[in-house]
């Protein structure tokens, strides 16, 4: 029983750890709807949140892929690796577009703040899709506890 429990604990732990940055981003990103994007501090914080979110998800996915591979769960390891690769790819994509809109806003483009809101919504939807995938996979990737 101890060996089966140890094999179960680490994959569950990394799955829960992966959900923390996703849930934090879901909550924190919504607070930006309370502020206007004309304020440079607000957009600086949004950019920072996006940057850290993608780095945290990528790191957690790398840890998850390693733990699942060590636990003999190669399909789950591949799933975590794919999520991590998506985060690594999405990070520069989002940050580049945010930076473009910040430059446009600072140059006087009135539509830039609207495009920043759209990027914020796209990031929220991206996060929701990733979190839903992780949550939906929990019953599949984690064997039932039979203590």
C-alpha positions as CSV (number, residue, x, y, z in Angstrom):
1,X,0.0,0.0,0.0
2,X,2.8,2.4,0.8
3,X,4.4,2.0,-2.6
4,X,1.1,2.5,-4.4
5,X,0.4,5.6,-2.3
6,X,3.8,7.1,-3.1
7,X,3.4,6.5,-6.8
8,X,0.0,8.3,-6.6
9,X,1.0,11.3,-4.5
10,X,3.5,13.0,-6.7
11,X,1.5,13.0,-9.9
12,X,-1.5,14.3,-8.0
13,X,0.7,16.9,-6.3
14,X,2.1,18.2,-9.6
15,X,-1.3,18.3,-11.2
16,X,-2.6,20.4,-8.3
17,X,0.5,22.6,-8.4
18,X,-0.1,23.2,-12.1
19,X,-3.6,24.4,-11.4
20,X,-2.4,27.1,-9.0
21,X,-1.0,29.5,-11.6
22,X,-4.0,28.9,-13.8
23,X,-6.5,29.6,-11.1
24,X,-4.4,32.6,-9.9
25,X,-4.4,34.0,-13.4
26,X,-8.1,33.5,-13.8
27,X,-8.8,35.6,-10.7
28,X,-6.1,38.2,-11.2
29,X,-6.8,38.8,-14.9
30,X,-10.4,39.6,-14.1
31,X,-9.4,42.5,-11.8
32,X,-8.0,44.3,-14.8
33,X,-11.5,45.0,-15.9
34,X,-11.8,47.3,-13.0
35,X,-9.1,49.6,-14.4
36,X,-8.6,51.5,-17.6
37,X,-5.7,50.6,-19.9
38,X,-4.8,54.2,-20.5
39,X,-2.9,54.0,-17.2
40,X,0.6,52.7,-17.9
41,X,0.9,51.1,-14.5
42,X,-2.1,49.0,-15.1
43,X,-0.8,47.8,-18.5
44,X,2.7,47.2,-17.1
45,X,1.1,45.0,-14.4
46,X,-1.0,43.1,-17.0
47,X,2.1,42.5,-19.1
48,X,3.9,41.3,-16.0
49,X,1.1,39.0,-15.1
50,X,1.1,37.4,-18.5
51,X,4.8,37.0,-18.5
52,X,4.9,35.3,-15.1
53,X,1.8,33.2,-15.8
54,X,3.3,31.6,-18.9
55,X,6.7,31.0,-17.2
56,X,4.9,29.4,-14.2
57,X,2.8,27.1,-16.4
58,X,5.8,26.1,-18.5
59,X,7.8,25.3,-15.4
60,X,5.0,23.4,-13.7
61,X,4.4,21.4,-16.9
62,X,8.1,20.5,-17.1
63,X,7.9,19.3,-13.6
64,X,4.7,17.4,-14.3
65,X,6.1,15.7,-17.4
66,X,9.1,14.6,-15.4
67,X,7.1,13.3,-12.5
68,X,4.6,11.4,-14.7
69,X,7.5,10.0,-16.8
70,X,9.2,8.8,-13.6
71,X,5.9,7.3,-12.4
72,X,5.6,5.2,-15.6
73,X,2.8,7.3,-17.1
74,X,4.2,8.3,-20.5
75,X,0.9,9.5,-22.0
76,X,0.3,11.9,-19.1
77,X,4.0,13.0,-19.4
78,X,3.4,13.8,-23.1
79,X,0.2,15.7,-22.2
80,X,2.1,17.9,-19.7
81,X,4.9,18.4,-22.2
82,X,2.4,19.6,-24.8
83,X,0.8,22.0,-22.4
84,X,4.2,23.3,-21.5
85,X,5.2,23.7,-25.1
86,X,2.0,25.6,-25.7
87,X,2.8,28.0,-22.8
88,X,6.4,28.5,-24.1
89,X,5.0,29.3,-27.6
90,X,2.1,31.5,-26.4
91,X,4.3,33.6,-24.1
92,X,6.2,35.5,-26.8
93,X,3.1,35.6,-29.0
94,X,1.0,37.4,-26.3
95,X,3.9,39.6,-25.0
96,X,4.8,40.8,-28.5
97,X,1.2,41.8,-29.2
98,X,0.8,43.5,-25.9
99,X,4.0,45.5,-26.5
100,X,2.7,46.4,-30.0
101,X,-0.5,47.8,-28.5
102,X,1.3,49.6,-25.7
103,X,3.5,51.4,-28.3
104,X,0.4,52.2,-30.4
105,X,-1.4,53.5,-27.3
106,X,1.6,55.7,-26.4
107,X,1.7,57.0,-30.0
108,X,-1.9,58.2,-29.7
109,X,-3.8,55.3,-31.3
110,X,-7.2,55.3,-29.5
111,X,-8.1,51.8,-30.6
112,X,-5.0,50.3,-28.9
113,X,-6.7,50.0,-25.5
114,X,-9.6,48.2,-27.1
115,X,-7.2,45.8,-28.7
116,X,-5.4,45.4,-25.3
117,X,-8.8,44.3,-23.8
118,X,-9.2,41.8,-26.6
119,X,-5.8,40.4,-25.9
120,X,-6.7,40.2,-22.2
121,X,-9.8,38.3,-23.1
122,X,-7.9,36.0,-25.4
123,X,-5.4,35.2,-22.6
124,X,-8.3,34.5,-20.2
125,X,-9.8,32.1,-22.8
126,X,-6.4,30.5,-23.4
127,X,-6.0,30.0,-19.6
128,X,-9.6,28.6,-19.3
129,X,-9.0,26.1,-22.1
130,X,-5.7,24.9,-20.5
131,X,-7.3,24.7,-17.0
132,X,-10.3,22.8,-18.4
133,X,-8.0,20.4,-20.2
134,X,-6.0,19.7,-17.0
135,X,-9.2,19.4,-14.8
136,X,-10.9,17.1,-17.4
137,X,-7.8,14.9,-17.5
138,X,-7.6,14.3,-13.8
139,X,-9.8,11.2,-13.8
140,X,-7.9,9.8,-16.8
141,X,-4.3,10.5,-15.7
142,X,-4.7,9.7,-12.1
143,X,-5.6,6.1,-11.2
144,X,-8.3,5.7,-8.6
145,X,-7.1,5.4,-5.0
146,X,-7.6,1.8,-3.9
147,X,-6.3,1.9,-0.3
